[in-house]
Amino acid sequence: MLVTTAENMLDRADVGAERVLITGASGGVGLAAVQLAHRRGAEVIGVSSPAKAQAVRDAGAAQVIDRAEHPVEVLGERSVDVVLDIVGGNG
């Protein structure tokens, strides 16, 4: 189910060889999305806690941003092509 959810998100966003930011990258769906996006040729940037950052890298992320940091402040404006928001919610 996790892989299916991640694959559906990637298909809907038509992810290929873009630069992709994935929030919640250390969770089940997030890790599946990291792996699948990496296999599609995307440069993956994951958002995760520092404690789980290595697992996200091991799954295929080129870079991991601490979830306490703001991605635009770290990466700059217009620095990614696609954002997969696994976490969602307010904020």
TORLO-902730 format. One line per 3 residues: number of its first residue (from 1); for each residue y, z, x of C-alpha. Coordinates in Angstrom, 3 decimals. Layout:
N
NUM> Y Z X; ... $
//
This chain:
91
1> 0.000 0.000 0.000; 2.422 0.843 2.840; 1.878 -2.523 4.493 $
4> 2.273 -4.339 1.183; 5.574 -2.586 0.490; 6.873 -3.361 3.983 $
7> 5.703 -6.980 3.799; 7.396 -7.448 0.420; 10.672 -6.133 1.841 $
10> 10.453 -8.482 4.822; 9.607 -11.437 2.583; 12.499 -10.722 0.207 $
13> 14.895 -10.552 3.164; 13.289 -13.685 4.686; 12.980 -11.939 8.056 $
16> 12.123 -14.108 11.015; 13.596 -14.005 14.489; 16.695 -12.039 13.502 $
19> 18.064 -8.706 14.657; 16.784 -6.190 12.091; 17.816 -2.573 11.527 $
22> 15.187 -0.425 9.796; 16.119 2.996 8.454; 13.370 5.579 8.085 $
25> 11.476 3.735 10.804; 9.154 6.635 11.613; 7.701 6.983 8.110 $
28> 4.694 5.090 6.792; 6.529 2.134 5.260; 9.090 2.184 8.074 $
31> 6.486 1.978 10.837; 4.705 -0.827 8.995; 8.029 -2.674 8.663 $
34> 8.729 -2.229 12.387; 5.327 -3.658 13.304; 5.513 -6.568 10.872 $
37> 9.099 -7.496 11.754; 8.217 -7.382 15.453; 5.245 -9.688 14.824 $
40> 7.602 -12.124 13.053; 9.684 -12.325 16.214; 12.529 -10.069 15.112 $
43> 14.419 -7.809 17.477; 13.860 -4.483 15.745; 16.207 -1.511 15.853 $
46> 14.763 1.595 14.247; 16.565 4.646 12.910; 14.592 7.824 13.457 $
49> 14.695 11.418 14.595; 14.535 11.820 18.377; 11.156 13.545 18.049 $
52> 9.601 10.411 16.541; 11.528 7.781 18.516; 8.664 6.991 20.903 $
55> 6.295 6.232 18.025; 8.871 3.771 16.667; 9.180 2.119 20.093 $
58> 5.398 1.970 20.377; 5.299 0.167 17.017; 7.569 -2.566 18.382 $
61> 11.186 -1.433 18.146; 13.391 -2.669 20.972; 15.833 0.176 20.339 $
64> 15.865 3.428 18.394; 19.002 5.072 17.041; 19.090 8.778 16.287 $
67> 19.323 9.236 12.522; 22.268 11.612 13.077; 24.300 8.736 14.542 $
70> 26.107 6.058 12.552; 24.562 2.625 13.300; 27.922 0.799 13.251 $
73> 29.342 3.236 15.810; 26.324 2.719 18.078; 25.803 -1.028 17.608 $
76> 29.204 -2.317 16.491; 30.178 -4.261 13.407; 28.149 -7.321 12.431 $
79> 25.570 -6.500 15.087; 22.466 -7.003 12.930; 21.348 -9.788 10.637 $
82> 19.212 -7.762 8.213; 19.030 -4.105 7.195; 15.855 -2.769 5.606 $
85> 16.843 0.500 3.983; 13.579 2.375 3.624; 15.316 5.704 3.020 $
88> 17.775 4.668 0.307; 19.442 7.320 -1.810; 23.022 8.540 -1.775 $
91> 25.138 8.476 1.280 $
//
